[in-house]
Amino acid sequence: MPPMRDNTDITLVLGGTGKTGSRIVQRLEARGLPVRIGSRSASPAFDWDDPATWPAAVHGVASVYLSFYPDLAVPGAPQTIRAFAARAVASGVRRIVLLSGRGEPEAELCEQAVEDSGAETTILRSSWFDQNFSEDYLLDPVLEGFVALPVTDVPEPFIDAGDIADAAVAALTEDGHQGRVYELTGPSLLTFREAVAEIAAASGREIGFAEVPMDDYAAALAEHEIPEDLIALFRYLFTEVLDGRNAHTTDGVRALLGREPRDFRDYARDAAGSGIWSAQSPAAPMNSVNAVT
């Protein structure tokens, strides 16, 4: 499809240092397209909790990749996103691509808030990220050799963050995706136990796995001084969202990109080859919860 923009249009990538955002920034810059990172450490700074930072962040911007921290399911997220989207459109933003979740009624309220803004909107509903095991809160237990999670044998179609980034770049730069909702999944279903076993096989390490009650998991998070609102988010994601409602694959990646999504085993092989799961690798902080799914 032909690009909807010229090479002077700025794209604001919210969460531009995160798992999907950083990859989107890299892909847009590789095309020679101007990018503005939306984060508290960027210049101009962007902070979801400080609307006074929004006008400078969206000034001169034509399109926005919207990844909300810490998750679309947190209380107040639809209201915050609605206010931001209105500000963005008033500033001249024409296109918004929203990273959403699958099977989350709360996320759908946020989707509606963006759609009501009047911008050309594309919704990307994603499954759980492969990279949660290598760039986020599950890296620490993988490095320790034992992963304990409040899950059952419900399978999940884990998706690679690179596939999400490719999908977002296409939606940001091409015509034909506005008004569309794409459900993005990997090509196969794996339980969390099976995913950890794939990582163990790829890395040549022994990594144990155990299912634990949600209350015990929440207590362990509290011992690590994880804030109560984030513990509530984990409880929601592991008990309500991971109840089997999303235990199926979709053709979203193929429909948007014309190719198959990356397999989890290929992710595990490449991540192991990078050395991220070696004993010397630094662990991710426990409170890094952005875009858990």
Phi, psi and omega in degrees: 000147179289149179294146179274357191225164172257180187281007176256352180287132179268136172253125174269122180252101178284138190071035187291353175253004182273190186297312179275317185301316181296324179288325176295316178303313181299318182290320179292318179295325178296336177271359181077022181264139181290134184230142172239126179277129177259103177202165181293335182267357182278172176229112002289151181287150173230131181222120178303328183275359182228088181303341178295341179273348187291315185303316180294325182292324184266356182298126178077008184269138178259330182216153184226133165264118188252105172244119189264136179254136000272340181189152180294345183275352184287149179302137178088352182299314181300321180293318179295315181293321178299316180295318179294315182299321178297317178297318182297313181295320178298332180275351178116002178294131182256335187222135177231128174249118185257127171277117183237183180243159179271137173066029181242104178303325179296320179294326180294331174295323177290322177301316180297322179299320178290316181298327180288349184289339184095353177284157169292122190239136170234132180254127176247103177269116187249154172274187183295140184284137168305316190291354173298337180275347185232345182229011186212209194293343179269356178295317182303306179295328176298316179295327179283346176088014179205122181246122177240124183222152179275063183234162174252208180266021176292126181278158181224138178273071183312140181237147179280137179299333177294325177292321178296318180298316178298319179295318181295317180298319178298316181292329180284328190250346183248153170276161175103354182253353183293140182079006183258149172242121179247126172266118186255120177225166170285179186276351185212165181260137175222141168284165177297324177298316180293324178296316178296322178296322177296320178294318179298317180294318183290325184268350182068027181242155173273120180230114179280164179216141178216143172270131182234153176297147181301321181296322178293321179295317179297321179295322178294321177297319180297323178296332177272011177062034173286133181301150183300324181293327177286325175297320177297324178295314177301318180300316179298312184293319185278336184257316183270308184289321182268057181247009181106349183296335182250018184278057175202153179269164178229174178255023184301316180296315180296319182294325184272323187249348180074022178213170179278151176288161181286139180281147180301324181295324177292320175301311183298319179298313182290322178295319178297320179295335179284346181087005184297332181261016175285161183297338183273351184290139176288142180278152177283149178294144182296336184266017176271093190244003186300127178055057181303318187280000000 
